[in-house]
């Protein structure tokens, strides 16, 4: 089954075993799957891994207990400052919903970086999917944490460029349990997996392509949602909206609005009134949310994505991501 090898490559990626990731991608392509988009993405991933060679990739060095990293909240996004190759500081959005760390083309020119491969990035730019060149950065430093030999993509979206010099995909820090502490304006990193306090909710998470998805109930309808600190607002998929009785033919449902990620989404946007999101221990109610087309990201993941949980949901929580433990924690 070709998809088995594609999903196995993702498992090796989170373990940073790039040799076995390459083998699984090669096996996936050898089976000649009838899926043109995934084939393109697999070839891009394999090209990237071959370009990086045998050098250790995204090697993290840090103290046992890194100092919390200050973040700034603005425009329903969170930002922090970091350095690249010893230069900076530069302003980066912290984005759990980006499949790749990316930097502006202006910054590429400033740092004199040379392309090493091509790749496909999700979560950046108007369409949610961007074909981009990949560049090798010798070191990214955020606080007292350093990530060496990290591949980054690029963007030239004018809206994103106005907001930040780049976007830090948190999967680059997956060696740690990552806590986005919204009330304290901090990004906290820990190597220790502590037992969850009774007041903390632990959600099982599904990992694919550097994204974490968690189960959420929407007006009684269950679905899997992407955990996305780079989403300015929580959104539903068109399919989930349809389950709630809203579709393109619903009078007054269509609105003219670019929305959702750091770079937004294009396409038909619907408004859905009176929506309550529930997990086992937490509830957030909104007088209105929007619904967008998430078919492409659902196809990439191989399962229906019911929506994206963003800033307006998380803004009062401590949000902890454990990539290796496959769980997300919420506490107030």
N, C-alpha and C positions, 0 to 999 in steps of 0.2 A: 504494500500500500504506500504510494508516494508520500502522502501527507504524514505518515508515521515518521519518515526521515526528516521532513521539514520541521515537525514539532520537536523531534530529537535534537535537531540543530539548535533550536531555541534553548533547550535545557542545557546543552553544553555551553552556550553563550553566557547564560547567567552564572555558570561555574567558571567562566573565563578559560575554558578549555578549547582554544581556537583550532587546534589540530583536529580534534574529533568533530568540532562544528563543521569544519571544511569537508571532512569525510562524509558527513551526513548530507550536506548540500550537494556534493558530487553524486551521491547515491540517488538523491531525489531527482536530479537532472538526468541521470542515466536511465531512469525508468520512464523518461519522456512523458511527463504528465500533461494532460490536455487542459492546461490552465495558463494561458499566455501571461497574465499579470503576475502570477506567483513565479513563473519561470523567469521573467525579467528581474524580479526582486531577488530570487535565489542566485542568478548569475551576477547581479550587482554585489551581493553579499560575498560571493566566492571571489570575485575580482578584488574586493577590498581586502579580504583575508590574505590572498596571495601577494598583494602589494605590500602588506605589512610584514610578510615573511615570518621568520622564526623569532623575531624580536618580541619580548613580552609586551602585551598591550594593556593599556589602562591600569598600570600598576599603581596602587595607592600606598602612600606612606603617611603616617599620622601618629601622634601620641596615643597612648592607651585610652585616654579620655580627652578627646578634642574639645577645645573651648567652643561654646555655642557661637554660631555665626549670626551676626546681626542681619536682619532683613528689613526692607522698607515696603510698606503696603501703599499702592497707588493704582488707581483705575481698576480696582478689583483684581490686581495681580500682585505678586510678591517679587521683589528684586533684591539682589545682593551684589557686592563688589568682589571681583577676583582679578588675578593677574594671569597673563599668558606669556610664556617664555620670558618671565621676569619683567614684563612691561605691564603698565596699567597704573592704577586700577581701572577696570572696565565695568560697566553696569550690565548685569545679566538678569533676565527673568528666570526664576526657579520653576521648572515645569515638569511635573510628574507625568504629563500627558504627551511629552515629546519623545519620539523613538530614538532620537539622536541629539547630542549636543551640537548646536550650530552657531556660527558667528557671521557677522555681516561681511559682505564683499569688501566694504571699505576697510574693515579690520584685517582681512586677508592681505590686502595691498599694503597696509601699514606695517604688518609683521613680516612681509616678504615671503609668505608661505607658497609652496609649490604643490600642485595637485598630485595625488597618488592613485586615485581611482574614482569611479562614479558610483553613486548609490541612490537609493530611494528613501526619502524621509517623510514620515507622517506627523501630522500635528502642527505643521508650520505652513503659513501662507494661506491664500484665499481658498484653495481647493481642498486643503487637508492633506494633499499628497504632492510632493515636490521631487523631481529628478534633480540631483545636485552633484557637484564635484566634492570629493572627499580630500581633506588635507590632514597632514600629520602635525600635531602640536607637541612639542617636547615636554611641556609642563603646564598644567593649569593648577593654580594655587587658590584655594578658597579657605579663608581663615588659616589654621595651621595644618590643613589637609592638602596634600599634593598628589595630583594624578599625573603620572608620567607616560609619555608615548600614547597619547589619546587621539584617535581619529575624530575629526569634526566635519560636519557639513557646512554649507553656506546658504545664505538667503539674500535676496535683494528686494524684498517686500518693503515698500516705502513706509507703511504703517508700523511694521515691526521695527524698522530702522529708527523711527522717531522715538520709540519706547526704550530700546536697549541696544547695546553693542552685540548681544548674543543671547542665546537661550541655553541654560544648563539643564540637560536632561538628567533627572536624578538617578537613573539607572547606572550612571558613571560612578555613583557613590554606593552601589549595592553591597559593597563589603560591610557596610554599616546598617544598623537599624536607623532609619532617617525619620526624625520628628520635625514636622513643620508646626511650630508652636505659634499659632496666629495671635492669641492674646498677648504673648510676651515678645512678639516680633523677633523670633529666633528660629534658626535652623539648627537642630541639635542632632549630633551623631554619636552613636554608641556601638561598641562591639559586643556588649553584653546583652543577652536575651533574658530580660527580667520577667518574673511571673506578673501577669496582669492584675492590678488592683481590682477589687470587687466593683468599683464604679466605672471601670474601663470596659468598653465593648470591644470584643475581638471578632473581626469579620474574616471568614475564609476568603482568600484572594486567588484569582487565576491569573497566571503570568503568560504573556505572549508579546514578543517583539518590543520588549522594554516597557510594556504597559501592564498595569495591575487593574483587574476588574473585580468588583464585589457585588454580592446580591443585595438588591434594594427593592422594596415594595412601593408601587406608585398607585395610589387610590385602590389598593387591594390587588393590583396586577404585579406579578413578580418579574424581574429582569436583571440582567447583568450590566453594571455601569462602570465606565472607565473613571478611575480616580485621577483628577486632573487639576492641579494647582495653577495651570496655565489657562484654564477656562474662566472667563470673566463672569460667567453665569452658568447655572445648571440647565441642561437641555435634555429633551427627550428625542428619541428617534421618531420618524414618521410612523413606523410600525407600532410603537408604543402609543403614540397619540391616537392612532386608529382604534386601538383596543379601548381607549377612553372616549371614543365617539367623535374624534376630530380628524378630518381629512381635508384634502385640497378643495373639495366641493362644499365644505361646511361654510355657510354664509358668514362673512366677516373674519374668517380664520387666517387668511393670507395677510402677511405684513411685509413691508419692504424694509429689510433689516439685515446688515452683515453682522454676524455674531459668533460667539462661542470661544474659539481658541485665541491664542496670542495674535494670530493673523486673521482670524475670522473664518467663516465658511460662506461659500456661494450657494445659490440654488434657492428653492422654495422654502420659506420660513413660515411656520404656522404658530399661532398663539393658542395656548391651552389654558383655560381658566381653572382656578381652585384645585391646585394639585398638592397632595400630601405625600411626602417621601418618608418611608419608615424602614428602620432596621430593627433588630430585636430590642434595642434599648433606647434608641433615639428617634425623634420625629421632627421634621421640618416642614412647615406649610407655607406655600406661596400663593398669592392671589392670582398669579399668572406666570407660566413658563413658556418657552418656545420649543418647537420641534423642528428638527433639521434632518436632512438625508444622511443616514449613517450606513448606507448599503456598502460603500466601498471599504470602510474600516471593518465592517462585519465580515465581508468576504476575506479580507486579509487575515483576520483572526481565525476565521473558520467557524464562527458562532455568532448568533444574533447579539448585537450590542443595543441595549434598550435606551442608552443615553450616556450622558457625561455629567458627573458630579463635580461642581466647580466652586468658585470662591464664595458665592452666597450661601452655600450649604456649610462649608467648612470654617467660615470666618470666626466663629466663636469656639472652635475646638483645638485641641492638640491632636494632630493627625500623624500617626506613626506608620511607616512603611517597612515591612520586613520582607525583602525579596526572596531570601533563602528560606525563611520560615513560611512563606506564602500566606501572609496574613496582614491585615490592616487594622490598626487600633484607633478608636475614637474616645476621647475623654474631654470633659469640661472642667 
